[in-house]
Amino acid sequence: MPQIKSLEELKRLREEALEKRQARTVAGHAQIVVGMGTCGIAAGARDTMKAILEFIEKENLSGVVVTQTGCIGLCEWEPIVEVTVGGGPKVTYGKVDPEKARRIMQEHVVNSRVVEEYVIPA
C-alpha cells in the first residue's frame, strides 16, 4: 500500500472505502452471496468476488447487495455464487471464475436472464 502523505489523501481513501462497503450493505433489488469458505478461497473465490464488485462499480449499478458466507457444502463446485433478483428464486452457480462472474452479472443481474450453463444441477 502506498504511503499516505496528507490528511486530504487519507480522507479521500476513507470515502472510497466507505463507498465500496456501502455497495455491499445497501438493500436493493439483487442479492449476491459468494461462498468464501476455505475451499472456496482455495478455488479462487476472492478473484470472483473482486470481479463482481468491479463490475458493479464499472457499470455504476445500485441496489445490488454483495455478501459473503462460509462453506456452502458443495466443495467440488467452488467458487459458488448465489444470485437472487427481486422476488425471484435463488439461483446457485458453480465453478464461477471472474469471467463467468462478469457474464452472470450482465445477464442475470442486469438483464434478468439466468445463465443456465453455470447453474449447479439439483
NORJONOR-V34765 format. One record per residue. N is the residue number from 1. RES is the residue in one small letter. BURIAL is b if it has 16 or more other C-alpha atoms within 10 Angstrom, else e. D_FIRST is the distance of its C-alpha to the first C-alpha in whole Angstrom. Layout:
BEGIN
N|RES|BURIAL|D_FIRST / N|RES|BURIAL|D_FIRST
END
This chain:
BEGIN
1|m|e|0 / 2|p|e|4 / 3|q|e|7 / 4|i|e|9 / 5|k|e|12 / 6|s|e|15 / 7|l|e|16 / 8|e|e|17 / 9|e|e|13 / 10|l|e|13 / 11|k|e|16 / 12|r|e|15 / 13|l|e|12 / 14|r|e|14 / 15|e|e|17 / 16|e|e|15 / 17|a|e|14 / 18|l|e|18 / 19|e|e|19 / 20|k|e|17 / 21|r|e|19 / 22|q|e|22 / 23|a|b|22 / 24|r|b|23 / 25|t|e|25 / 26|v|e|27 / 27|a|e|31 / 28|g|e|32 / 29|h|e|34 / 30|a|b|32 / 31|q|b|31 / 32|i|b|28 / 33|v|b|28 / 34|v|b|26 / 35|g|b|27 / 36|m|b|24 / 37|g|b|26 / 38|t|e|25 / 39|c|b|27 / 40|g|b|26 / 41|i|b|22 / 42|a|e|24 / 43|a|b|25 / 44|g|b|22 / 45|a|b|22 / 46|r|b|18 / 47|d|b|19 / 48|t|b|22 / 49|m|b|20 / 50|k|e|17 / 51|a|b|20 / 52|i|b|22 / 53|l|b|20 / 54|e|e|19 / 55|f|b|23 / 56|i|b|23 / 57|e|e|21 / 58|k|e|22 / 59|e|e|26 / 60|n|e|25 / 61|l|e|27 / 62|s|e|28 / 63|g|e|30 / 64|v|b|28 / 65|v|b|27 / 66|v|b|25 / 67|t|b|25 / 68|q|b|24 / 69|t|e|27 / 70|g|e|28 / 71|c|b|30 / 72|i|b|32 / 73|g|e|35 / 74|l|e|35 / 75|c|b|33 / 76|e|e|34 / 77|w|b|33 / 78|e|b|30 / 79|p|b|27 / 80|i|b|29 / 81|v|b|29 / 82|e|b|32 / 83|v|b|32 / 84|t|b|35 / 85|v|b|36 / 86|g|e|38 / 87|g|e|41 / 88|g|e|41 / 89|p|e|41 / 90|k|e|37 / 91|v|b|37 / 92|t|b|35 / 93|y|b|33 / 94|g|b|33 / 95|k|b|31 / 96|v|b|28 / 97|d|b|26 / 98|p|b|24 / 99|e|e|26 / 100|k|b|29 / 101|a|b|27 / 102|r|b|27 / 103|r|b|30 / 104|i|b|31 / 105|m|b|29 / 106|q|b|31 / 107|e|e|34 / 108|h|b|35 / 109|v|b|32 / 110|v|e|33 / 111|n|e|37 / 112|s|b|38 / 113|r|e|39 / 114|v|b|38 / 115|v|b|37 / 116|e|e|40 / 117|e|e|39 / 118|y|b|36 / 119|v|b|37 / 120|i|e|38 / 121|p|e|42 / 122|a|e|43
END
